[in-house]
Amino acid sequence: MVRDKQVDGTVAPQSPEAGFTLVELLVTIIVLSIVITSLGGLYYLTQIAQVQSQHYDLAVRAARTEIEDLRDNGYSALTPGSTIDFTASLPSALPKNKSGTVTVSEPVTDLRRVDVSITYTDYGKDQTVLLSSEIGIVGLGQAH
C-alpha cells in the first residue's frame, strides 16, 4: 500500500474510510453469488420452457399433417366409429411414451368428423394436443 507524502516529507496517516473491509468484501461476494445462482436457475427454467414449446409445436404439426393425410384419402376412406392409430408416424423428436389416435364420427349425414389426439410425457407431465376437423363428401375443388 502506498501512502501519500505530505509537503514536509512525512507520510500522511491513512483515513479509516480508505479501502474495503473484509466484512464488506464477504457481503459483496455473498450477494453476488445469490444473484448469479438465481440467474442460473432462471436460465435453466427458460431452457425447459423452450424445449416444451418445441415439443408442443411438433405435436400440433403432426396432428395437422394427419388431418391433411385423412383429407387426401377422402371421405369414403373414413368409417364412422373407427379409431386410427398413427403413433408410428409421429416425429421422433417428441418425447417417449407418445401416442397418436384419430376417432372418426358422423355428426350429420355426408359429413365425417375426425378428432386427432396426440399425447406424450414432457418432463414428467402428461401433455395432450387435440385437433378436430370435418371432412365432407364434396371436397375442395370438386363439383357436387
C-alpha angles and dihedrals in degrees: 000000000000118000124207115251119227123229091263091055098254121126115256114235114254116250116242089234096059116113130351127297122231090249092054091051092049092050090049092050092049093049092048092048091052091050093047092047090051091050090049091053091048090051091051092050091048090053091051091049090050093051091047090051091051091050091050091049091051091050093050091048091049091051092049091048091052091051090051091048090052090049090051090052089054140227096289092059091062118086116197112240094025127124121212121202113208098165091124091062096051116115114271089226090072113097122263121278091048125154136177126199137170123206116200121206137166109226092175135004114288093013127100122197118205119198111196118199126185120183130183139156116247118187091336095311122109113236127193131192116196123188128169134193139172124230119195134199090253112057129198113298094013124119119234 
